[in-house]
Structures are given as structure tokens and as C-alpha cells.
Amino acid sequence: MAETIVSDELWNDFHVVVNMTSRELRDWLAVEGAGEETEALPDQAGSALGHQVLAILGKRRSDLTPDDVEVMDQVVTRIIEERGGTEMEPTAGEDDWRRALMDIGHDPLKPVG
């Protein structure tokens, strides 16, 4: 097995809380980044953190960098805090709240797991 710098716990937690596929996230970032004033290039639209999550989703575990691990930890912590704990049942909420979570790969209306 190849060496990895990410713990099993963080790897699993990340892939549980980030419940959007890379395609869903890429499409979301493109839509979210499009505005009336500007039309960002598709690969540059959306949040920087969202693009980091997207890049991580496209990597093998053995290819992760220390920066990737830091982003994974930040995303897991943020999603758990925003969701009010580790209970990840589909939940409706304010539109801005849902959009902020979707910007980093978590759709609170989508079942986790």
C-alpha cells in the first residue's frame, strides 16, 4: 500500500460530509460563479475553497499534499459546525446557508453516506 499523510479518520470523515460528486460540485461552482456582471471561466467560477475540494476529490489518497490535508480538515470542521454536529440527516434551511455548504461540496438536502 502506498504511503499516505492523511489519517483514516479524516479521509473517511471528508468523504462522508462532502456528499456531492465531483461532477455535481463542478457544475454547482460554474452556476454559482456566473453572475449578471461577470461570466467567469468555467474552471475558475465559484469559491476557491470549493475548487480545492474539487481537486482533492480528483486525487488518489496517496497523492494528497499537506495543503490538501489542511483543506480536508477545514472542510470537515466547517460542515460539522454548520450542521450543528455529526448528525447529517437531510435538512432544509435558509437558502444562503445551503449555498454556502454546497460551495464546499455538501448539499444538506442530500442524504449522506
N, C-alpha and C positions, 0 to 999 in steps of 0.2 A: 504494500500500500504506500502511496506517495505521502511525503511529509506534508503536514498542514499546520497553519498557525492559528486556526480558528477552533475553538472548543466545540465538542459535540453539542453541548447545551445551546451555545449561541447559534450554531449552524441550524439546529432544529427549530429554535425559537424564531429565528429570522424567516425560515420557510413556512412557519405556521402563521405568523402575523402578516407577512407580505402574501396576501391571498389573491393578488391579481397576477395573471400570467405576464410574461414579458411583452407579448403582443398587446394585451389589454392595457398595460401601463404605457407602452409606446404610443398607442392610439390615443389614450387619455391625455398624455403630455402634449401631443400635437394639437388636440382640440382645445385644451386648456390654455395653450400658449398663443392661440390665434385670437387676435383682437381686431377691433374696428380701426385702430390707429396703425397697427403694425401687423405684418404677417411674417412671423419668424420662420426660418428654415425648419423643415420638419424635424431634423435631427438636433435642433437647438431649442425647440419650443418646450415650454414647461419649466419646472423648477430644477435648479442644479442638483439638489439632493435627490430628486426623482430620477435624474439621469444617472447618478451614481448607483442608485438601487437597480436601475435597468442594466447597467454594466455588470453589476455583481450577479444578477440573475443569468447573465450570459457566460459566466465563468465556471470553470470546474473548481471544486473546493481547493485543490492543490495549487491553483493559480492565484488565489487571493493574496493581496498585499496587506501590510499593516494598516494602510489607509482604508482599505475595504473593510477590514475587521472593525475599525473605529466607526465607520458608517453603519455597519450592521448593528453594532451595539447601540448607537444613537437612534436608529430607526426602531429597533425593538423597544427601547425605553420610551420613546415618544409615543408609539402606538399604544403601548400598555397604559401609560399615563393618560392619554386622551380617551381611552376606552374605560378608564376608571378601574383598572385591574386586569387580571388574566382571563376573565370571563369574556369570551368572544362570540357570543350568540349574535345573530344578525340584529342590528339595531338601527332604527331610523333616528335621525337627529336633524339639527339645523343644516341647511344646505352648505354654508361656509365650512362647517365642521367636517362634513363628508368630503367636500372638495379638498380640504387640506390633507385629510388622511389619504385620499386617492392619489394626491400628488406624490406620495411616497410609497404607493403600492398596496394600500389597504382599503378595501371597499367594505365599510361597516354594514352594508346591506347583504353582502355575500357571505354564505356560510364558510367558516374557517375549517381547514383540515382536509 
